[in-house]
Structures are given as structure tokens and as C-alpha cells.
Amino acid sequence: MSTGRAADPVAASSVRRPDFGAQRKRFIFTDEHEQLRDSIRRFARKELAPHAQEWEETTFPDWVFRRMGELGFLGLDKPQAYGGQGG
């Protein structure tokens, strides 16, 4: 249903859009969760991102999973009795 008015480009451009890149405190995460998230983010930036284009064109190497295991990033939700992190 039209109001009969043309869209106001000035009003439309002044609408505040969310900044999805902004760093915000996520209250559902504990400090321990935040530390894990930061560790995974650093790993991805340092060890995965430099190879992303190559892997898109070839294959994803097995060493990534070994490295993630060394860093404790695998099995986060599995009981320790089964080799997981107990999370």
C-alpha cells in the first residue's frame, strides 16, 4: 500500500544501520568462552587464512585437524572420558 509520497533519500540515508563488525560484550559467554573464541580466531587468522584461496582451488589438508587437536579445539562438547574437552 502506497502513501502517495516519494521516498525521502535524506531520511533513508540517516537511518542508523547496525555495525556488525563492532566488538561487543556477549553476555552469554563467560571469560573462559571469550578466551577460547579469541584463541580460535587467532589460529584461523594466522594459520588458516593465508591458505584459504589455495585450499578453495585444491584440497583441505589433514594437518589442520591435527593442529586443531593439539590446540584443544576439537571435541569441545564431548566428554573427557571419550577424549573430548568435557564441554
Biopython code that builds the backbone (N, CA, C, O; Angstrom):
import numpy as np
from Bio.PDB.StructureBuilder import StructureBuilder

atoms = [
    (1, "MET", "N", (0.838, -1.176, 0.000)),
    (1, "MET", "CA", (0.000, 0.000, 0.000)),
    (1, "MET", "C", (0.880, 1.235, 0.000)),
    (1, "MET", "O", (1.761, 1.363, 0.850)),
    (2, "SER", "N", (0.664, 2.128, -0.917)),
    (2, "SER", "CA", (1.476, 3.324, -1.075)),
    (2, "SER", "C", (0.871, 4.479, -0.293)),
    (2, "SER", "O", (-0.348, 4.593, -0.167)),
    (3, "THR", "N", (1.741, 5.331, 0.229)),
    (3, "THR", "CA", (1.268, 6.516, 0.961)),
    (3, "THR", "C", (1.128, 7.695, 0.022)),
    (3, "THR", "O", (0.631, 8.751, 0.412)),
    (4, "GLY", "N", (1.565, 7.518, -1.214)),
    (4, "GLY", "CA", (1.468, 8.603, -2.175)),
    (4, "GLY", "C", (2.656, 9.538, -2.121)),
    (4, "GLY", "O", (2.744, 10.472, -2.917)),
    (5, "ARG", "N", (3.591, 9.299, -1.177)),
    (5, "ARG", "CA", (4.770, 10.157, -1.063)),
    (5, "ARG", "C", (5.973, 9.445, -1.667)),
    (5, "ARG", "O", (6.091, 8.222, -1.591)),
    (6, "ALA", "N", (6.849, 10.219, -2.258)),
    (6, "ALA", "CA", (8.096, 9.666, -2.781)),
    (6, "ALA", "C", (9.029, 9.385, -1.609)),
    (6, "ALA", "O", (8.966, 10.063, -0.584)),
    (7, "ALA", "N", (9.875, 8.405, -1.758)),
    (7, "ALA", "CA", (10.842, 8.086, -0.705)),
    (7, "ALA", "C", (11.780, 9.259, -0.511)),
    (7, "ALA", "O", (12.242, 9.858, -1.483)),
    (8, "ASP", "N", (12.061, 9.588, 0.726)),
    (8, "ASP", "CA", (12.946, 10.691, 1.078)),
    (8, "ASP", "C", (14.372, 10.151, 1.188)),
    (8, "ASP", "O", (14.688, 9.476, 2.168)),
    (9, "PRO", "N", (15.259, 10.433, 0.196)),
    (9, "PRO", "CA", (16.611, 9.879, 0.234)),
    (9, "PRO", "C", (17.424, 10.365, 1.422)),
    (9, "PRO", "O", (18.283, 9.631, 1.910)),
    (10, "VAL", "N", (17.180, 11.573, 1.900)),
    (10, "VAL", "CA", (17.909, 12.085, 3.069)),
    (10, "VAL", "C", (17.509, 11.304, 4.304)),
    (10, "VAL", "O", (18.371, 10.889, 5.080)),
    (11, "ALA", "N", (16.224, 11.099, 4.498)),
    (11, "ALA", "CA", (15.757, 10.335, 5.659)),
    (11, "ALA", "C", (16.255, 8.899, 5.590)),
    (11, "ALA", "O", (16.646, 8.328, 6.608)),
    (12, "ALA", "N", (16.244, 8.310, 4.395)),
    (12, "ALA", "CA", (16.693, 6.928, 4.243)),
    (12, "ALA", "C", (18.176, 6.799, 4.546)),
    (12, "ALA", "O", (18.597, 5.801, 5.131)),
    (13, "SER", "N", (18.983, 7.791, 4.159)),
    (13, "SER", "CA", (20.424, 7.715, 4.397)),
    (13, "SER", "C", (20.778, 7.992, 5.852)),
    (13, "SER", "O", (21.882, 7.661, 6.285)),
    (14, "SER", "N", (19.877, 8.586, 6.606)),
    (14, "SER", "CA", (20.170, 8.887, 8.005)),
    (14, "SER", "C", (19.763, 7.757, 8.946)),
    (14, "SER", "O", (19.982, 7.838, 10.155)),
    (15, "VAL", "N", (19.172, 6.708, 8.389)),
    (15, "VAL", "CA", (18.799, 5.564, 9.219)),
    (15, "VAL", "C", (20.079, 4.891, 9.693)),
    (15, "VAL", "O", (20.967, 4.591, 8.894)),
    (16, "ARG", "N", (20.166, 4.659, 10.981)),
    (16, "ARG", "CA", (21.366, 4.053, 11.545)),
    (16, "ARG", "C", (21.314, 2.546, 11.366)),
    (16, "ARG", "O", (20.389, 1.879, 11.829)),
    (17, "ARG", "N", (22.322, 2.027, 10.689)),
    (17, "ARG", "CA", (22.417, 0.594, 10.458)),
    (17, "ARG", "C", (23.352, -0.014, 11.505)),
    (17, "ARG", "O", (24.291, 0.644, 11.954)),
    (18, "PRO", "N", (23.101, -1.251, 11.891)),
    (18, "PRO", "CA", (23.968, -1.873, 12.904)),
    (18, "PRO", "C", (25.374, -2.092, 12.366)),
    (18, "PRO", "O", (25.561, -2.393, 11.187)),
    (19, "ASP", "N", (26.341, -1.940, 13.227)),
    (19, "ASP", "CA", (27.741, -2.194, 12.880)),
    (19, "ASP", "C", (28.064, -3.616, 13.309)),
    (19, "ASP", "O", (28.412, -3.862, 14.464)),
    (20, "PHE", "N", (27.947, -4.555, 12.367)),
    (20, "PHE", "CA", (28.143, -5.960, 12.696)),
    (20, "PHE", "C", (29.601, -6.285, 12.989)),
    (20, "PHE", "O", (29.892, -7.338, 13.555)),
    (21, "GLY", "N", (30.516, -5.405, 12.617)),
    (21, "GLY", "CA", (31.929, -5.635, 12.883)),
    (21, "GLY", "C", (32.378, -5.117, 14.240)),
    (21, "GLY", "O", (33.511, -5.368, 14.652)),
    (22, "ALA", "N", (31.522, -4.411, 14.927)),
    (22, "ALA", "CA", (31.888, -3.823, 16.212)),
    (22, "ALA", "C", (32.102, -4.905, 17.264)),
    (22, "ALA", "O", (31.423, -5.932, 17.282)),
    (23, "GLN", "N", (33.055, -4.645, 18.128)),
    (23, "GLN", "CA", (33.309, -5.571, 19.234)),
    (23, "GLN", "C", (32.314, -5.277, 20.353)),
    (23, "GLN", "O", (32.254, -4.165, 20.877)),
    (24, "ARG", "N", (31.552, -6.277, 20.698)),
    (24, "ARG", "CA", (30.569, -6.132, 21.770)),
    (24, "ARG", "C", (30.774, -7.236, 22.793)),
    (24, "ARG", "O", (31.213, -8.336, 22.454)),
    (25, "LYS", "N", (30.466, -6.947, 24.006)),
    (25, "LYS", "CA", (30.483, -7.966, 25.036)),
    (25, "LYS", "C", (29.266, -8.847, 24.839)),
    (25, "LYS", "O", (28.137, -8.359, 24.778)),
    (26, "ARG", "N", (29.493, -10.119, 24.742)),
    (26, "ARG", "CA", (28.392, -11.077, 24.599)),
    (26, "ARG", "C", (28.143, -11.684, 25.977)),
    (26, "ARG", "O", (28.958, -12.457, 26.480)),
    (27, "PHE", "N", (27.062, -11.343, 26.556)),
    (27, "PHE", "CA", (26.794, -11.719, 27.935)),
    (27, "PHE", "C", (26.501, -13.196, 28.123)),
    (27, "PHE", "O", (26.488, -13.685, 29.252)),
    (28, "ILE", "N", (26.265, -13.917, 27.023)),
    (28, "ILE", "CA", (26.012, -15.346, 27.170)),
    (28, "ILE", "C", (27.310, -16.124, 27.328)),
    (28, "ILE", "O", (27.282, -17.302, 27.683)),
    (29, "PHE", "N", (28.463, -15.476, 27.067)),
    (29, "PHE", "CA", (29.749, -16.148, 27.157)),
    (29, "PHE", "C", (30.483, -15.737, 28.424)),
    (29, "PHE", "O", (30.482, -14.573, 28.822)),
    (30, "THR", "N", (31.116, -16.740, 29.049)),
    (30, "THR", "CA", (31.959, -16.449, 30.209)),
    (30, "THR", "C", (33.312, -15.951, 29.704)),
    (30, "THR", "O", (33.580, -15.975, 28.503)),
    (31, "ASP", "N", (34.153, -15.505, 30.618)),
    (31, "ASP", "CA", (35.504, -15.088, 30.237)),
    (31, "ASP", "C", (36.262, -16.250, 29.604)),
    (31, "ASP", "O", (37.046, -16.051, 28.676)),
    (32, "GLU", "N", (36.030, -17.458, 30.101)),
    (32, "GLU", "CA", (36.676, -18.647, 29.534)),
    (32, "GLU", "C", (36.242, -18.867, 28.084)),
    (32, "GLU", "O", (37.057, -19.202, 27.223)),
    (33, "HIS", "N", (34.945, -18.672, 27.828)),
    (33, "HIS", "CA", (34.444, -18.781, 26.453)),
    (33, "HIS", "C", (35.108, -17.741, 25.558)),
    (33, "HIS", "O", (35.522, -18.049, 24.441)),
    (34, "GLU", "N", (35.207, -16.521, 26.047)),
    (34, "GLU", "CA", (35.801, -15.451, 25.261)),
    (34, "GLU", "C", (37.266, -15.752, 24.944)),
    (34, "GLU", "O", (37.733, -15.478, 23.838)),
    (35, "GLN", "N", (37.993, -16.315, 25.914)),
    (35, "GLN", "CA", (39.388, -16.677, 25.675)),
    (35, "GLN", "C", (39.489, -17.753, 24.596)),
    (35, "GLN", "O", (40.362, -17.685, 23.731)),
    (36, "LEU", "N", (38.601, -18.743, 24.643)),
    (36, "LEU", "CA", (38.592, -19.785, 23.624)),
    (36, "LEU", "C", (38.277, -19.195, 22.262)),
    (36, "LEU", "O", (38.936, -19.518, 21.273)),
    (37, "ARG", "N", (37.279, -18.338, 22.206)),
    (37, "ARG", "CA", (36.906, -17.697, 20.941)),
    (37, "ARG", "C", (38.079, -16.898, 20.371)),
    (37, "ARG", "O", (38.341, -16.946, 19.169)),
    (38, "ASP", "N", (38.776, -16.171, 21.227)),
    (38, "ASP", "CA", (39.931, -15.391, 20.784)),
    (38, "ASP", "C", (41.049, -16.308, 20.269)),
    (38, "ASP", "O", (41.692, -16.007, 19.264)),
    (39, "SER", "N", (41.274, -17.426, 20.965)),
    (39, "SER", "CA", (42.308, -18.376, 20.534)),
    (39, "SER", "C", (41.986, -18.962, 19.171)),
    (39, "SER", "O", (42.863, -19.067, 18.313)),
    (40, "ILE", "N", (40.743, -19.341, 18.970)),
    (40, "ILE", "CA", (40.331, -19.904, 17.686)),
    (40, "ILE", "C", (40.432, -18.846, 16.590)),
    (40, "ILE", "O", (40.872, -19.135, 15.477)),
    (41, "ARG", "N", (40.027, -17.639, 16.907)),
    (41, "ARG", "CA", (40.114, -16.543, 15.929)),
    (41, "ARG", "C", (41.563, -16.292, 15.521)),
    (41, "ARG", "O", (41.850, -16.129, 14.335)),
    (42, "ARG", "N", (42.494, -16.257, 16.503)),
    (42, "ARG", "CA", (43.917, -16.052, 16.193)),
    (42, "ARG", "C", (44.456, -17.194, 15.329)),
    (42, "ARG", "O", (45.192, -16.957, 14.371)),
    (43, "PHE", "N", (44.089, -18.427, 15.668)),
    (43, "PHE", "CA", (44.511, -19.590, 14.885)),
    (43, "PHE", "C", (44.024, -19.468, 13.445)),
    (43, "PHE", "O", (44.790, -19.683, 12.505)),
    (44, "ALA", "N", (42.767, -19.126, 13.278)),
    (44, "ALA", "CA", (42.199, -19.022, 11.928)),
    (44, "ALA", "C", (42.893, -17.936, 11.120)),
    (44, "ALA", "O", (43.195, -18.132, 9.943)),
    (45, "ARG", "N", (43.142, -16.812, 11.734)),
    (45, "ARG", "CA", (43.800, -15.712, 11.017)),
    (45, "ARG", "C", (45.251, -16.035, 10.667)),
    (45, "ARG", "O", (45.713, -15.747, 9.563)),
    (46, "LYS", "N", (45.961, -16.634, 11.619)),
    (46, "LYS", "CA", (47.386, -16.882, 11.434)),
    (46, "LYS", "C", (47.669, -18.118, 10.582)),
    (46, "LYS", "O", (48.534, -18.084, 9.707)),
    (47, "GLU", "N", (46.945, -19.206, 10.835)),
    (47, "GLU", "CA", (47.310, -20.470, 10.219)),
    (47, "GLU", "C", (46.374, -20.930, 9.099)),
    (47, "GLU", "O", (46.764, -21.765, 8.283)),
    (48, "LEU", "N", (45.174, -20.414, 9.047)),
    (48, "LEU", "CA", (44.238, -20.852, 8.009)),
    (48, "LEU", "C", (44.058, -19.818, 6.904)),
    (48, "LEU", "O", (44.130, -20.152, 5.721)),
    (49, "ALA", "N", (43.828, -18.580, 7.281)),
    (49, "ALA", "CA", (43.522, -17.540, 6.298)),
    (49, "ALA", "C", (44.571, -17.408, 5.188)),
    (49, "ALA", "O", (44.198, -17.216, 4.030)),
    (50, "PRO", "N", (45.871, -17.505, 5.500)),
    (50, "PRO", "CA", (46.857, -17.367, 4.424)),
    (50, "PRO", "C", (46.740, -18.443, 3.332)),
    (50, "PRO", "O", (47.235, -18.254, 2.221)),
    (51, "HIS", "N", (46.096, -19.551, 3.646)),
    (51, "HIS", "CA", (45.995, -20.664, 2.696)),
    (51, "HIS", "C", (44.603, -20.814, 2.089)),
    (51, "HIS", "O", (44.390, -21.687, 1.247)),
    (52, "ALA", "N", (43.680, -19.998, 2.492)),
    (52, "ALA", "CA", (42.271, -20.181, 2.111)),
    (52, "ALA", "C", (42.071, -20.263, 0.606)),
    (52, "ALA", "O", (41.383, -21.165, 0.127)),
    (53, "GLN", "N", (42.650, -19.353, -0.139)),
    (53, "GLN", "CA", (42.450, -19.361, -1.589)),
    (53, "GLN", "C", (42.999, -20.639, -2.215)),
    (53, "GLN", "O", (42.347, -21.256, -3.057)),
    (54, "GLU", "N", (44.179, -21.026, -1.805)),
    (54, "GLU", "CA", (44.791, -22.258, -2.319)),
    (54, "GLU", "C", (43.892, -23.466, -2.041)),
    (54, "GLU", "O", (43.681, -24.308, -2.913)),
    (55, "TRP", "N", (43.368, -23.538, -0.818)),
    (55, "TRP", "CA", (42.540, -24.686, -0.442)),
    (55, "TRP", "C", (41.207, -24.684, -1.167)),
    (55, "TRP", "O", (40.629, -25.747, -1.395)),
    (56, "GLU", "N", (40.715, -23.530, -1.529)),
    (56, "GLU", "CA", (39.483, -23.464, -2.316)),
    (56, "GLU", "C", (39.694, -24.101, -3.685)),
    (56, "GLU", "O", (38.771, -24.674, -4.264)),
    (57, "GLU", "N", (40.906, -23.995, -4.190)),
    (57, "GLU", "CA", (41.211, -24.495, -5.520)),
    (57, "GLU", "C", (41.744, -25.923, -5.514)),
    (57, "GLU", "O", (41.751, -26.578, -6.556)),
    (58, "THR", "N", (42.194, -26.422, -4.353)),
    (58, "THR", "CA", (42.754, -27.773, -4.274)),
    (58, "THR", "C", (41.992, -28.571, -3.228)),
    (58, "THR", "O", (40.791, -28.804, -3.364)),
    (59, "THR", "N", (42.700, -28.990, -2.181)),
    (59, "THR", "CA", (42.070, -29.763, -1.111)),
    (59, "THR", "C", (42.425, -29.159, 0.238)),
    (59, "THR", "O", (43.356, -28.364, 0.364)),
    (60, "PHE", "N", (41.664, -29.555, 1.229)),
    (60, "PHE", "CA", (41.871, -29.106, 2.604)),
    (60, "PHE", "C", (42.801, -30.119, 3.271)),
    (60, "PHE", "O", (42.460, -31.300, 3.328)),
    (61, "PRO", "N", (43.959, -29.701, 3.775)),
    (61, "PRO", "CA", (44.953, -30.644, 4.294)),
    (61, "PRO", "C", (44.609, -31.211, 5.678)),
    (61, "PRO", "O", (43.959, -30.560, 6.496)),
    (62, "ASP", "N", (45.068, -32.440, 5.906)),
    (62, "ASP", "CA", (44.822, -33.116, 7.184)),
    (62, "ASP", "C", (45.526, -32.455, 8.362)),
    (62, "ASP", "O", (45.063, -32.559, 9.498)),
    (63, "TRP", "N", (46.649, -31.772, 8.099)),
    (63, "TRP", "CA", (47.395, -31.189, 9.202)),
    (63, "TRP", "C", (46.556, -30.194, 9.988)),
    (63, "TRP", "O", (46.821, -29.967, 11.169)),
    (64, "VAL", "N", (45.560, -29.599, 9.364)),
    (64, "VAL", "CA", (44.722, -28.614, 10.056)),
    (64, "VAL", "C", (44.007, -29.271, 11.235)),
    (64, "VAL", "O", (43.928, -28.695, 12.320)),
    (65, "PHE", "N", (43.490, -30.474, 11.018)),
    (65, "PHE", "CA", (42.783, -31.161, 12.098)),
    (65, "PHE", "C", (43.738, -31.590, 13.205)),
    (65, "PHE", "O", (43.394, -31.517, 14.385)),
    (66, "ARG", "N", (44.936, -32.037, 12.832)),
    (66, "ARG", "CA", (45.931, -32.388, 13.856)),
    (66, "ARG", "C", (46.271, -31.155, 14.693)),
    (66, "ARG", "O", (46.353, -31.229, 15.919)),
    (67, "ARG", "N", (46.467, -30.031, 14.020)),
    (67, "ARG", "CA", (46.822, -28.791, 14.718)),
    (67, "ARG", "C", (45.683, -28.333, 15.624)),
    (67, "ARG", "O", (45.918, -27.897, 16.751)),
    (68, "MET", "N", (44.464, -28.430, 15.136)),
    (68, "MET", "CA", (43.312, -28.047, 15.962)),
    (68, "MET", "C", (43.219, -28.941, 17.192)),
    (68, "MET", "O", (42.867, -28.476, 18.276)),
    (69, "GLY", "N", (43.534, -30.229, 17.026)),
    (69, "GLY", "CA", (43.550, -31.143, 18.168)),
    (69, "GLY", "C", (44.624, -30.768, 19.171)),
    (69, "GLY", "O", (44.382, -30.781, 20.378)),
    (70, "GLU", "N", (45.820, -30.429, 18.677)),
    (70, "GLU", "CA", (46.911, -30.004, 19.556)),
    (70, "GLU", "C", (46.516, -28.790, 20.378)),
    (70, "GLU", "O", (46.894, -28.666, 21.543)),
    (71, "LEU", "N", (45.755, -27.900, 19.767)),
    (71, "LEU", "CA", (45.344, -26.671, 20.438)),
    (71, "LEU", "C", (44.105, -26.853, 21.309)),
    (71, "LEU", "O", (43.697, -25.927, 22.010)),
    (72, "GLY", "N", (43.507, -28.040, 21.266)),
    (72, "GLY", "CA", (42.334, -28.315, 22.097)),
    (72, "GLY", "C", (41.033, -27.807, 21.520)),
    (72, "GLY", "O", (40.071, -27.593, 22.257)),
    (73, "PHE", "N", (40.986, -27.608, 20.204)),
    (73, "PHE", "CA", (39.789, -27.067, 19.563)),
    (73, "PHE", "C", (38.814, -28.149, 19.104)),
    (73, "PHE", "O", (37.697, -27.831, 18.698)),
    (74, "LEU", "N", (39.209, -29.407, 19.160)),
    (74, "LEU", "CA", (38.322, -30.485, 18.718)),
    (74, "LEU", "C", (37.681, -31.160, 19.929)),
    (74, "LEU", "O", (38.277, -31.204, 21.005)),
    (75, "GLY", "N", (36.502, -31.672, 19.759)),
    (75, "GLY", "CA", (35.826, -32.396, 20.830)),
    (75, "GLY", "C", (35.422, -31.529, 22.001)),
    (75, "GLY", "O", (35.344, -32.009, 23.132)),
    (76, "LEU", "N", (35.166, -30.272, 21.749)),
    (76, "LEU", "CA", (34.822, -29.357, 22.840)),
    (76, "LEU", "C", (33.566, -29.783, 23.584)),
    (76, "LEU", "O", (33.435, -29.538, 24.783)),
    (77, "ASP", "N", (32.650, -30.416, 22.880)),
    (77, "ASP", "CA", (31.378, -30.793, 23.502)),
    (77, "ASP", "C", (31.321, -32.272, 23.880)),
    (77, "ASP", "O", (30.262, -32.777, 24.251)),
    (78, "LYS", "N", (32.452, -32.966, 23.789)),
    (78, "LYS", "CA", (32.482, -34.405, 24.085)),
    (78, "LYS", "C", (33.040, -34.645, 25.480)),
    (78, "LYS", "O", (33.901, -33.896, 25.942)),
    (79, "PRO", "N", (32.557, -35.683, 26.155)),
    (79, "PRO", "CA", (33.064, -35.996, 27.496)),
    (79, "PRO", "C", (34.562, -36.306, 27.477)),
    (79, "PRO", "O", (35.076, -36.852, 26.501)),
    (80, "GLN", "N", (35.243, -35.961, 28.538)),
    (80, "GLN", "CA", (36.671, -36.229, 28.637)),
    (80, "GLN", "C", (36.950, -37.728, 28.580)),
    (80, "GLN", "O", (38.000, -38.143, 28.089)),
    (81, "ALA", "N", (36.040, -38.527, 29.067)),
    (81, "ALA", "CA", (36.207, -39.982, 29.043)),
    (81, "ALA", "C", (36.362, -40.511, 27.625)),
    (81, "ALA", "O", (36.924, -41.586, 27.417)),
    (82, "TYR", "N", (35.870, -39.764, 26.657)),
    (82, "TYR", "CA", (35.975, -40.160, 25.254)),
    (82, "TYR", "C", (36.997, -39.330, 24.492)),
    (82, "TYR", "O", (37.007, -39.332, 23.261)),
    (83, "GLY", "N", (37.858, -38.618, 25.220)),
    (83, "GLY", "CA", (38.900, -37.830, 24.579)),
    (83, "GLY", "C", (38.523, -36.399, 24.270)),
    (83, "GLY", "O", (39.304, -35.666, 23.663)),
    (84, "GLY", "N", (37.337, -35.994, 24.678)),
    (84, "GLY", "CA", (36.895, -34.627, 24.414)),
    (84, "GLY", "C", (37.339, -33.661, 25.490)),
    (84, "GLY", "O", (38.090, -34.015, 26.399)),
    (85, "GLN", "N", (36.868, -32.454, 25.372)),
    (85, "GLN", "CA", (37.225, -31.391, 26.311)),
    (85, "GLN", "C", (36.264, -31.309, 27.500)),
    (85, "GLN", "O", (36.514, -30.574, 28.455)),
    (86, "GLY", "N", (35.177, -32.059, 27.437)),
    (86, "GLY", "CA", (34.240, -32.093, 28.555)),
    (86, "GLY", "C", (33.198, -31.009, 28.553)),
    (86, "GLY", "O", (32.423, -30.885, 29.501)),
    (87, "GLY", "N", (33.170, -30.214, 27.487)),
    (87, "GLY", "CA", (32.313, -29.060, 27.422)),
    (87, "GLY", "C", (30.881, -29.308, 27.249)),
    (87, "GLY", "O", (30.095, -28.363, 27.186)),
]
sb = StructureBuilder()
sb.init_structure("model")
sb.init_model(0)
sb.init_chain("A")
sb.init_seg("    ")
for serial, (resi, resn, name, xyz) in enumerate(atoms, 1):
    if name == "N":
        sb.init_residue(resn, " ", resi, " ")
    sb.init_atom(name, np.array(xyz, "f"), 0.0, 1.0, " ", f" {name:<3s}", serial, name[0])
structure = sb.get_structure()
